């Protein structure tokens, strides 16, 4: 995958404030049976397919290192989105992916390629 894609996302992350509007353990406002397993929010000042900010999963490390993106398709809502994984461990990456793959939507994980040294 193009390094320019990842660099463009890095710029968005660097230039935006991360807003966590659904802290780990809180329930989804429309689906109370869904509790967020990680901090979840968005990049302030950006726009995603649903009209809100670009979604982010924030790992426990608290860093803003972008390691992967999750692409989602919701056939019921008829939309698709990108979710950035910031500071997520491998375990947290798998948790975010599992949460994004449910009876309402399907998700695909795209990992950032390792840089060649």
C-alpha positions as CSV (number, residue, x, y, z in Angstrom):
1,X,0.0,0.0,0.0
2,X,1.2,3.5,-0.8
3,X,3.3,5.2,1.8
4,X,1.5,8.5,0.8
5,X,-1.8,7.0,2.1
6,X,-0.3,6.4,5.6
7,X,1.5,9.8,5.5
8,X,-1.8,11.6,4.7
9,X,-3.5,9.9,7.7
10,X,-0.5,10.7,9.9
11,X,-1.0,14.4,9.0
12,X,-4.7,14.2,9.9
13,X,-3.8,12.7,13.3
14,X,-1.1,15.2,14.0
15,X,-3.2,18.2,13.1
16,X,-6.4,17.0,14.9
17,X,-7.5,16.7,18.4
18,X,-8.5,13.2,19.4
19,X,-11.9,13.3,21.1
20,X,-12.9,10.3,23.2
21,X,-16.7,10.5,23.4
22,X,-17.2,6.8,24.3
23,X,-14.7,5.8,26.9
24,X,-13.8,2.1,27.5
25,X,-16.7,0.3,29.2
26,X,-19.5,2.7,28.2
27,X,-22.5,1.5,26.3
28,X,-23.4,2.6,22.8
29,X,-26.1,5.2,22.9
30,X,-28.4,3.3,20.4
31,X,-27.4,-0.2,21.3
32,X,-27.1,-0.5,25.1
33,X,-26.1,-4.1,24.8
34,X,-22.8,-3.0,23.2
35,X,-20.1,-1.8,25.6
36,X,-17.0,-0.3,24.1
37,X,-14.0,-2.5,24.9
38,X,-11.5,0.3,24.2
39,X,-11.7,4.1,24.1
40,X,-13.5,5.2,21.0
41,X,-13.9,8.6,19.5
42,X,-13.0,10.7,16.5
43,X,-10.6,13.3,15.1
44,X,-12.0,16.7,15.7
45,X,-12.3,18.9,12.5
46,X,-12.4,15.9,10.1
47,X,-15.3,14.4,8.2
48,X,-16.2,10.7,7.7
49,X,-18.8,9.0,5.5
50,X,-21.4,9.4,8.2
51,X,-20.9,13.1,8.5
52,X,-19.1,12.9,11.8
53,X,-15.4,13.0,12.5
54,X,-13.1,10.2,11.4
55,X,-13.5,7.4,14.0
56,X,-10.6,6.2,16.1
57,X,-9.9,3.3,18.5
58,X,-7.4,4.4,21.1
59,X,-5.2,1.8,22.8
60,X,-4.2,1.8,26.4
61,X,-0.7,3.1,25.5
62,X,-2.3,6.4,24.8
63,X,0.1,7.2,21.9
64,X,-1.2,8.5,18.6
65,X,0.9,6.0,16.6
66,X,-1.2,4.8,13.6
67,X,-0.7,1.1,13.2
68,X,-3.8,0.0,11.1
69,X,-7.2,1.0,9.9
70,X,-10.4,-0.9,10.0
71,X,-12.7,-0.5,6.9
72,X,-16.4,-1.1,7.7
73,X,-19.5,-1.6,5.7
74,X,-23.0,-1.4,7.2
75,X,-25.5,-2.7,4.7
76,X,-28.4,-1.7,7.0
77,X,-27.3,1.9,7.2
78,X,-25.9,1.7,3.6
79,X,-22.6,3.3,4.5
80,X,-18.9,2.6,4.7
81,X,-16.3,4.1,7.1
82,X,-12.7,4.1,8.1
83,X,-11.6,3.7,11.7
84,X,-8.0,4.5,12.7
85,X,-6.2,2.4,15.3
86,X,-4.0,4.6,17.4
87,X,-1.6,3.2,20.0
88,X,-3.2,-0.2,19.9
89,X,-1.4,-3.4,20.9
90,X,-2.0,-6.5,18.8
91,X,-4.5,-7.7,21.4
92,X,-6.3,-4.4,21.2
93,X,-6.3,-4.5,17.4
94,X,-8.0,-7.8,17.5
95,X,-10.6,-6.6,20.0
96,X,-11.4,-3.5,17.8
97,X,-11.7,-5.7,14.8
98,X,-14.0,-8.2,16.6
99,X,-16.2,-5.3,17.8
100,X,-16.4,-3.9,14.3
101,X,-17.5,-7.3,12.9
102,X,-21.0,-7.9,14.2
103,X,-24.5,-8.6,13.1
104,X,-24.9,-5.0,11.9
105,X,-21.7,-4.5,9.9
106,X,-18.6,-6.2,8.4
107,X,-15.0,-5.1,8.8
108,X,-11.6,-5.5,7.2
109,X,-8.3,-4.8,9.0
110,X,-5.6,-3.1,6.9
111,X,-2.2,-3.0,8.7
112,X,0.3,-0.4,8.1
113,X,3.3,-1.9,6.3
114,X,6.5,-2.1,8.3
115,X,9.0,0.4,7.1
116,X,12.1,-1.0,5.4
117,X,15.3,-0.2,7.2
